[in-house]
Amino acid sequence: MIAEALLIMTGIYLLCGMVFAIPFVLVGVNKIDPHAARASWGFRVLIIPGTMFLWPLLARRWVLGIHEPPEENNPHRCAARNRASNRAEETMESKSEIGNRKSESDQSLVTSAATNGKKGAAP
């Protein structure tokens, strides 16, 4: 009894997937993945089984109009993003330190020039 119900539900799910897969392969794949827009018919035939299984996710992306594939978000990518942002912050800090040093050295040159000018002018 339970096995029959599961098989019927699986059959209905895959039937819905097949009904969705036909228009998706013809039109929808162009909308959600710009790289697949130039794909061959062989590619489109190959993605039909996956489309049948993943049709709720693909239908959601198609309806929402999401055009780019999702970016993978795993610990390695997060660490790389953090390293890149830390490097950018360090670069900005070092540039500001260099600017501060330069302005300090310019001020000291002006001060020493003014001091040297006073010593030479007063006999």
C-alpha positions, 0 to 999 in steps of 0.5 A: 500500500505505501509502496504503491502510493510512493510509486504513484507520487513519483510517477506524478512528479516525473510526469510533471517534470516531463511536461515542464522539461519540453518548453524549458529545454526549448525556451527556458534554458535560454532565459536562465543561463546565457551560456546555454543559449548557444548550446546544441540540440544534443545538449538540450536532449541531455539535460531533459532527465535532469530537468525532469528531476529538478523541475521545481528549482528550474521553474522557480528560477525561470519564473523569477527571471534569474539570468545567472547561475548561482554562485557557489558558496562554500568555506573555500570561497568565503575564505578567499573573499575574506582574504581579498577584502583584507588585502584591499583594506591593507592596501588602503591603509598602506596608501594612507600611511604613505600619504601621511609620511609624505605630508610629514616629510613635506612639512619637515622640509618646509620647517627646516627651510624656514629655519635655515632661511631665518639663520642666514638672514639675521646677521 
